[in-house]
């Protein structure tokens, strides 16, 4: 779980550096979609776990809260960068 968190944080910094180049917008948007998908899968993994087997209820609740917050943040960034402003 923490390895995935490290990957998401690293990818977030990568995205931040990429956003400044408008000609690479398509690549940034594709990367955002991939990161949202990774976070969605991690969130689903938290949902499918049963408390007491591998993780406590508190750990699973923190996991769910973290990933849903990340999904919301990334979705907001995607909406503001990638959606056509027509």
Secondary structure, 3 states (H helix, E strand, C coil): CHHHHHHHHHHHHHHHHHHCCHHHHHHHHHHHHHHHHHHHHHHHHHHHCCECCCECHHHHHHHHHHHHHHHHHHHHHHHHHHCCCC
